[in-house]
Amino acid sequence: MVLEYAGGAVIVTALSTDAYLLVLLNPSANLASLLFELRRHRAQISALV
């Protein structure tokens, strides 16, 4: 899920049934690239939590 607010954007993604990742981005961040990397590495990020 991607939400926009005055200070930029927020990405909320489920890592597992018990964990979510919340990422706050400033307006100059590359949202598309970050979304791609989060989807690509979701399993590895989940293993760290």
mmCIF file of the N, C-alpha and C atoms, coordinates in Angstrom:
data_MODEL
# 
_entry.id   MODEL 
# 
loop_
_atom_site.group_PDB 
_atom_site.id 
_atom_site.type_symbol 
_atom_site.label_atom_id 
_atom_site.label_alt_id 
_atom_site.label_comp_id 
_atom_site.label_asym_id 
_atom_site.label_entity_id 
_atom_site.label_seq_id 
_atom_site.pdbx_PDB_ins_code 
_atom_site.Cartn_x 
_atom_site.Cartn_y 
_atom_site.Cartn_z 
_atom_site.occupancy 
_atom_site.B_iso_or_equiv 
_atom_site.pdbx_formal_charge 
_atom_site.auth_seq_id 
_atom_site.auth_comp_id 
_atom_site.auth_asym_id 
_atom_site.auth_atom_id 
_atom_site.pdbx_PDB_model_num 
ATOM 1   N N  . MET A 1 1  ? 0.853  -1.163  0.000  1.00 0.00 ? 1  MET A N  1 
ATOM 2   C CA . MET A 1 1  ? 0.000  0.000   0.000  1.00 0.00 ? 1  MET A CA 1 
ATOM 3   C C  . MET A 1 1  ? 0.905  1.233   0.000  1.00 0.00 ? 1  MET A C  1 
ATOM 4   N N  . VAL A 1 2  ? 0.577  2.188   -0.826 1.00 0.00 ? 2  VAL A N  1 
ATOM 5   C CA . VAL A 1 2  ? 1.314  3.448   -0.891 1.00 0.00 ? 2  VAL A CA 1 
ATOM 6   C C  . VAL A 1 2  ? 0.344  4.579   -0.569 1.00 0.00 ? 2  VAL A C  1 
ATOM 7   N N  . LEU A 1 3  ? 0.743  5.414   0.360  1.00 0.00 ? 3  LEU A N  1 
ATOM 8   C CA . LEU A 1 3  ? -0.051 6.574   0.744  1.00 0.00 ? 3  LEU A CA 1 
ATOM 9   C C  . LEU A 1 3  ? 0.782  7.828   0.522  1.00 0.00 ? 3  LEU A C  1 
ATOM 10  N N  . GLU A 1 4  ? 0.125  8.887   0.102  1.00 0.00 ? 4  GLU A N  1 
ATOM 11  C CA . GLU A 1 4  ? 0.807  10.168  -0.059 1.00 0.00 ? 4  GLU A CA 1 
ATOM 12  C C  . GLU A 1 4  ? 0.358  11.122  1.032  1.00 0.00 ? 4  GLU A C  1 
ATOM 13  N N  . TYR A 1 5  ? 1.299  11.930  1.518  1.00 0.00 ? 5  TYR A N  1 
ATOM 14  C CA . TYR A 1 5  ? 0.973  12.972  2.489  1.00 0.00 ? 5  TYR A CA 1 
ATOM 15  C C  . TYR A 1 5  ? 1.835  14.184  2.161  1.00 0.00 ? 5  TYR A C  1 
ATOM 16  N N  . ALA A 1 6  ? 1.645  15.269  2.877  1.00 0.00 ? 6  ALA A N  1 
ATOM 17  C CA . ALA A 1 6  ? 2.331  16.526  2.555  1.00 0.00 ? 6  ALA A CA 1 
ATOM 18  C C  . ALA A 1 6  ? 3.855  16.387  2.556  1.00 0.00 ? 6  ALA A C  1 
ATOM 19  N N  . GLY A 1 7  ? 4.398  15.532  3.416  1.00 0.00 ? 7  GLY A N  1 
ATOM 20  C CA . GLY A 1 7  ? 5.847  15.394  3.524  1.00 0.00 ? 7  GLY A CA 1 
ATOM 21  C C  . GLY A 1 7  ? 6.455  14.354  2.618  1.00 0.00 ? 7  GLY A C  1 
ATOM 22  N N  . GLY A 1 8  ? 5.670  13.671  1.783  1.00 0.00 ? 8  GLY A N  1 
ATOM 23  C CA . GLY A 1 8  ? 6.206  12.650  0.890  1.00 0.00 ? 8  GLY A CA 1 
ATOM 24  C C  . GLY A 1 8  ? 5.247  11.502  0.714  1.00 0.00 ? 8  GLY A C  1 
ATOM 25  N N  . ALA A 1 9  ? 5.761  10.290  0.882  1.00 0.00 ? 9  ALA A N  1 
ATOM 26  C CA . ALA A 1 9  ? 4.949  9.091   0.698  1.00 0.00 ? 9  ALA A CA 1 
ATOM 27  C C  . ALA A 1 9  ? 5.252  8.093   1.807  1.00 0.00 ? 9  ALA A C  1 
ATOM 28  N N  . VAL A 1 10 ? 4.323  7.162   1.980  1.00 0.00 ? 10 VAL A N  1 
ATOM 29  C CA . VAL A 1 10 ? 4.457  6.091   2.960  1.00 0.00 ? 10 VAL A CA 1 
ATOM 30  C C  . VAL A 1 10 ? 4.204  4.781   2.233  1.00 0.00 ? 10 VAL A C  1 
ATOM 31  N N  . ILE A 1 11 ? 5.084  3.803   2.454  1.00 0.00 ? 11 ILE A N  1 
ATOM 32  C CA . ILE A 1 11 ? 4.881  2.462   1.917  1.00 0.00 ? 11 ILE A CA 1 
ATOM 33  C C  . ILE A 1 11 ? 4.637  1.540   3.109  1.00 0.00 ? 11 ILE A C  1 
ATOM 34  N N  . VAL A 1 12 ? 3.556  0.771   3.051  1.00 0.00 ? 12 VAL A N  1 
ATOM 35  C CA . VAL A 1 12 ? 3.266  -0.236  4.072  1.00 0.00 ? 12 VAL A CA 1 
ATOM 36  C C  . VAL A 1 12 ? 3.186  -1.566  3.344  1.00 0.00 ? 12 VAL A C  1 
ATOM 37  N N  . THR A 1 13 ? 3.991  -2.518  3.767  1.00 0.00 ? 13 THR A N  1 
ATOM 38  C CA . THR A 1 13 ? 4.002  -3.834  3.129  1.00 0.00 ? 13 THR A CA 1 
ATOM 39  C C  . THR A 1 13 ? 4.061  -4.933  4.175  1.00 0.00 ? 13 THR A C  1 
ATOM 40  N N  . ALA A 1 14 ? 3.368  -6.020  3.918  1.00 0.00 ? 14 ALA A N  1 
ATOM 41  C CA . ALA A 1 14 ? 3.373  -7.162  4.831  1.00 0.00 ? 14 ALA A CA 1 
ATOM 42  C C  . ALA A 1 14 ? 4.606  -8.007  4.553  1.00 0.00 ? 14 ALA A C  1 
ATOM 43  N N  . LEU A 1 15 ? 5.372  -8.263  5.614  1.00 0.00 ? 15 LEU A N  1 
ATOM 44  C CA . LEU A 1 15 ? 6.528  -9.147  5.494  1.00 0.00 ? 15 LEU A CA 1 
ATOM 45  C C  . LEU A 1 15 ? 6.147  -10.580 5.826  1.00 0.00 ? 15 LEU A C  1 
ATOM 46  N N  . SER A 1 16 ? 5.211  -10.734 6.745  1.00 0.00 ? 16 SER A N  1 
ATOM 47  C CA . SER A 1 16 ? 4.700  -12.045 7.132  1.00 0.00 ? 16 SER A CA 1 
ATOM 48  C C  . SER A 1 16 ? 3.325  -11.823 7.752  1.00 0.00 ? 16 SER A C  1 
ATOM 49  N N  . THR A 1 17 ? 2.732  -12.857 8.281  1.00 0.00 ? 17 THR A N  1 
ATOM 50  C CA . THR A 1 17 ? 1.431  -12.697 8.928  1.00 0.00 ? 17 THR A CA 1 
ATOM 51  C C  . THR A 1 17 ? 1.541  -11.905 10.227 1.00 0.00 ? 17 THR A C  1 
ATOM 52  N N  . ASP A 1 18 ? 2.752  -11.823 10.781 1.00 0.00 ? 18 ASP A N  1 
ATOM 53  C CA . ASP A 1 18 ? 2.967  -11.134 12.057 1.00 0.00 ? 18 ASP A CA 1 
ATOM 54  C C  . ASP A 1 18 ? 3.721  -9.819  11.948 1.00 0.00 ? 18 ASP A C  1 
ATOM 55  N N  . ALA A 1 19 ? 4.253  -9.483  10.780 1.00 0.00 ? 19 ALA A N  1 
ATOM 56  C CA . ALA A 1 19 ? 5.112  -8.298  10.677 1.00 0.00 ? 19 ALA A CA 1 
ATOM 57  C C  . ALA A 1 19 ? 4.785  -7.470  9.437  1.00 0.00 ? 19 ALA A C  1 
ATOM 58  N N  . TYR A 1 20 ? 4.778  -6.172  9.638  1.00 0.00 ? 20 TYR A N  1 
ATOM 59  C CA . TYR A 1 20 ? 4.615  -5.208  8.551  1.00 0.00 ? 20 TYR A CA 1 
ATOM 60  C C  . TYR A 1 20 ? 5.819  -4.281  8.531  1.00 0.00 ? 20 TYR A C  1 
ATOM 61  N N  . LEU A 1 21 ? 6.132  -3.772  7.354  1.00 0.00 ? 21 LEU A N  1 
ATOM 62  C CA . LEU A 1 21 ? 7.213  -2.805  7.204  1.00 0.00 ? 21 LEU A CA 1 
ATOM 63  C C  . LEU A 1 21 ? 6.596  -1.476  6.781  1.00 0.00 ? 21 LEU A C  1 
ATOM 64  N N  . LEU A 1 22 ? 6.962  -0.423  7.489  1.00 0.00 ? 22 LEU A N  1 
ATOM 65  C CA . LEU A 1 22 ? 6.498  0.927   7.187  1.00 0.00 ? 22 LEU A CA 1 
ATOM 66  C C  . LEU A 1 22 ? 7.708  1.743   6.778  1.00 0.00 ? 22 LEU A C  1 
ATOM 67  N N  . VAL A 1 23 ? 7.657  2.331   5.591  1.00 0.00 ? 23 VAL A N  1 
ATOM 68  C CA . VAL A 1 23 ? 8.763  3.140   5.075  1.00 0.00 ? 23 VAL A CA 1 
ATOM 69  C C  . VAL A 1 23 ? 8.237  4.533   4.777  1.00 0.00 ? 23 VAL A C  1 
ATOM 70  N N  . LEU A 1 24 ? 8.883  5.547   5.355  1.00 0.00 ? 24 LEU A N  1 
ATOM 71  C CA . LEU A 1 24 ? 8.536  6.945   5.091  1.00 0.00 ? 24 LEU A CA 1 
ATOM 72  C C  . LEU A 1 24 ? 9.535  7.507   4.095  1.00 0.00 ? 24 LEU A C  1 
ATOM 73  N N  . LEU A 1 25 ? 9.023  8.142   3.040  1.00 0.00 ? 25 LEU A N  1 
ATOM 74  C CA . LEU A 1 25 ? 9.897  8.691   2.003  1.00 0.00 ? 25 LEU A CA 1 
ATOM 75  C C  . LEU A 1 25 ? 9.729  10.197  1.896  1.00 0.00 ? 25 LEU A C  1 
ATOM 76  N N  . ASN A 1 26 ? 10.822 10.868  1.629  1.00 0.00 ? 26 ASN A N  1 
ATOM 77  C CA . ASN A 1 26 ? 10.710 12.292  1.359  1.00 0.00 ? 26 ASN A CA 1 
ATOM 78  C C  . ASN A 1 26 ? 10.297 12.472  -0.104 1.00 0.00 ? 26 ASN A C  1 
ATOM 79  N N  . PRO A 1 27 ? 9.829  13.638  -0.474 1.00 0.00 ? 27 PRO A N  1 
ATOM 80  C CA . PRO A 1 27 ? 9.294  13.837  -1.837 1.00 0.00 ? 27 PRO A CA 1 
ATOM 81  C C  . PRO A 1 27 ? 10.297 13.561  -2.959 1.00 0.00 ? 27 PRO A C  1 
ATOM 82  N N  . SER A 1 28 ? 11.586 13.672  -2.704 1.00 0.00 ? 28 SER A N  1 
ATOM 83  C CA . SER A 1 28 ? 12.578 13.464  -3.762 1.00 0.00 ? 28 SER A CA 1 
ATOM 84  C C  . SER A 1 28 ? 13.001 12.003  -3.915 1.00 0.00 ? 28 SER A C  1 
ATOM 85  N N  . ALA A 1 29 ? 12.491 11.106  -3.077 1.00 0.00 ? 29 ALA A N  1 
ATOM 86  C CA . ALA A 1 29 ? 12.858 9.686   -3.153 1.00 0.00 ? 29 ALA A CA 1 
ATOM 87  C C  . ALA A 1 29 ? 12.285 9.035   -4.412 1.00 0.00 ? 29 ALA A C  1 
ATOM 88  N N  . ASN A 1 30 ? 12.989 8.047   -4.906 1.00 0.00 ? 30 ASN A N  1 
ATOM 89  C CA . ASN A 1 30 ? 12.540 7.318   -6.094 1.00 0.00 ? 30 ASN A CA 1 
ATOM 90  C C  . ASN A 1 30 ? 11.587 6.207   -5.651 1.00 0.00 ? 30 ASN A C  1 
ATOM 91  N N  . LEU A 1 31 ? 10.321 6.503   -5.642 1.00 0.00 ? 31 LEU A N  1 
ATOM 92  C CA . LEU A 1 31 ? 9.288  5.593   -5.145 1.00 0.00 ? 31 LEU A CA 1 
ATOM 93  C C  . LEU A 1 31 ? 9.234  4.305   -5.959 1.00 0.00 ? 31 LEU A C  1 
ATOM 94  N N  . ALA A 1 32 ? 9.255  4.390   -7.263 1.00 0.00 ? 32 ALA A N  1 
ATOM 95  C CA . ALA A 1 32 ? 9.139  3.208   -8.118 1.00 0.00 ? 32 ALA A CA 1 
ATOM 96  C C  . ALA A 1 32 ? 10.296 2.241   -7.883 1.00 0.00 ? 32 ALA A C  1 
ATOM 97  N N  . SER A 1 33 ? 11.497 2.753   -7.784 1.00 0.00 ? 33 SER A N  1 
ATOM 98  C CA . SER A 1 33 ? 12.666 1.913   -7.550 1.00 0.00 ? 33 SER A CA 1 
ATOM 99  C C  . SER A 1 33 ? 12.597 1.225   -6.193 1.00 0.00 ? 33 SER A C  1 
ATOM 100 N N  . LEU A 1 34 ? 12.177 1.956   -5.176 1.00 0.00 ? 34 LEU A N  1 
ATOM 101 C CA . LEU A 1 34 ? 12.066 1.374   -3.844 1.00 0.00 ? 34 LEU A CA 1 
ATOM 102 C C  . LEU A 1 34 ? 10.990 0.292   -3.799 1.00 0.00 ? 34 LEU A C  1 
ATOM 103 N N  . LEU A 1 35 ? 9.860  0.525   -4.432 1.00 0.00 ? 35 LEU A N  1 
ATOM 104 C CA . LEU A 1 35 ? 8.805  -0.498  -4.492 1.00 0.00 ? 35 LEU A CA 1 
ATOM 105 C C  . LEU A 1 35 ? 9.319  -1.772  -5.161 1.00 0.00 ? 35 LEU A C  1 
ATOM 106 N N  . PHE A 1 36 ? 10.040 -1.605  -6.246 1.00 0.00 ? 36 PHE A N  1 
ATOM 107 C CA . PHE A 1 36 ? 10.605 -2.758  -6.952 1.00 0.00 ? 36 PHE A CA 1 
ATOM 108 C C  . PHE A 1 36 ? 11.543 -3.536  -6.038 1.00 0.00 ? 36 PHE A C  1 
ATOM 109 N N  . GLU A 1 37 ? 12.449 -2.840  -5.354 1.00 0.00 ? 37 GLU A N  1 
ATOM 110 C CA . GLU A 1 37 ? 13.418 -3.500  -4.471 1.00 0.00 ? 37 GLU A CA 1 
ATOM 111 C C  . GLU A 1 37 ? 12.740 -4.162  -3.270 1.00 0.00 ? 37 GLU A C  1 
ATOM 112 N N  . LEU A 1 38 ? 11.725 -3.535  -2.721 1.00 0.00 ? 38 LEU A N  1 
ATOM 113 C CA . LEU A 1 38 ? 11.012 -4.141  -1.594 1.00 0.00 ? 38 LEU A CA 1 
ATOM 114 C C  . LEU A 1 38 ? 10.324 -5.430  -2.016 1.00 0.00 ? 38 LEU A C  1 
ATOM 115 N N  . ARG A 1 39 ? 9.702  -5.427  -3.180 1.00 0.00 ? 39 ARG A N  1 
ATOM 116 C CA . ARG A 1 39 ? 9.043  -6.644  -3.664 1.00 0.00 ? 39 ARG A CA 1 
ATOM 117 C C  . ARG A 1 39 ? 10.068 -7.725  -3.984 1.00 0.00 ? 39 ARG A C  1 
ATOM 118 N N  . ARG A 1 40 ? 11.163 -7.327  -4.555 1.00 0.00 ? 40 ARG A N  1 
ATOM 119 C CA . ARG A 1 40 ? 12.215 -8.265  -4.959 1.00 0.00 ? 40 ARG A CA 1 
ATOM 120 C C  . ARG A 1 40 ? 12.878 -8.929  -3.754 1.00 0.00 ? 40 ARG A C  1 
ATOM 121 N N  . HIS A 1 41 ? 13.064 -8.171  -2.669 1.00 0.00 ? 41 HIS A N  1 
ATOM 122 C CA . HIS A 1 41 ? 13.808 -8.667  -1.512 1.00 0.00 ? 41 HIS A CA 1 
ATOM 123 C C  . HIS A 1 41 ? 12.938 -8.899  -0.278 1.00 0.00 ? 41 HIS A C  1 
ATOM 124 N N  . ARG A 1 42 ? 11.645 -9.024  -0.463 1.00 0.00 ? 42 ARG A N  1 
ATOM 125 C CA . ARG A 1 42 ? 10.726 -9.184  0.670  1.00 0.00 ? 42 ARG A CA 1 
ATOM 126 C C  . ARG A 1 42 ? 11.084 -10.382 1.544  1.00 0.00 ? 42 ARG A C  1 
ATOM 127 N N  . ALA A 1 43 ? 11.409 -11.506 0.963  1.00 0.00 ? 43 ALA A N  1 
ATOM 128 C CA . ALA A 1 43 ? 11.742 -12.708 1.750  1.00 0.00 ? 43 ALA A CA 1 
ATOM 129 C C  . ALA A 1 43 ? 13.002 -12.500 2.582  1.00 0.00 ? 43 ALA A C  1 
ATOM 130 N N  . GLN A 1 44 ? 13.998 -11.851 2.009  1.00 0.00 ? 44 GLN A N  1 
ATOM 131 C CA . GLN A 1 44 ? 15.245 -11.600 2.735  1.00 0.00 ? 44 GLN A CA 1 
ATOM 132 C C  . GLN A 1 44 ? 15.034 -10.608 3.876  1.00 0.00 ? 44 GLN A C  1 
ATOM 133 N N  . ILE A 1 45 ? 14.219 -9.579  3.648  1.00 0.00 ? 45 ILE A N  1 
ATOM 134 C CA . ILE A 1 45 ? 13.916 -8.606  4.692  1.00 0.00 ? 45 ILE A CA 1 
ATOM 135 C C  . ILE A 1 45 ? 13.128 -9.275  5.804  1.00 0.00 ? 45 ILE A C  1 
ATOM 136 N N  . SER A 1 46 ? 12.181 -10.115 5.435  1.00 0.00 ? 46 SER A N  1 
ATOM 137 C CA . SER A 1 46 ? 11.375 -10.822 6.411  1.00 0.00 ? 46 SER A CA 1 
ATOM 138 C C  . SER A 1 46 ? 12.234 -11.723 7.304  1.00 0.00 ? 46 SER A C  1 
ATOM 139 N N  . ALA A 1 47 ? 13.243 -12.337 6.726  1.00 0.00 ? 47 ALA A N  1 
ATOM 140 C CA . ALA A 1 47 ? 14.134 -13.219 7.492  1.00 0.00 ? 47 ALA A CA 1 
ATOM 141 C C  . ALA A 1 47 ? 14.926 -12.447 8.546  1.00 0.00 ? 47 ALA A C  1 
ATOM 142 N N  . LEU A 1 48 ? 15.128 -11.157 8.316  1.00 0.00 ? 48 LEU A N  1 
ATOM 143 C CA . LEU A 1 48 ? 15.885 -10.330 9.281  1.00 0.00 ? 48 LEU A CA 1 
ATOM 144 C C  . LEU A 1 48 ? 15.049 -9.919  10.477 1.00 0.00 ? 48 LEU A C  1 
ATOM 145 N N  . VAL A 1 49 ? 13.734 -9.952  10.330 1.00 0.00 ? 49 VAL A N  1 
ATOM 146 C CA . VAL A 1 49 ? 12.854 -9.473  11.396 1.00 0.00 ? 49 VAL A CA 1 
ATOM 147 C C  . VAL A 1 49 ? 12.576 -10.576 12.401 1.00 0.00 ? 49 VAL A C  1 
# 
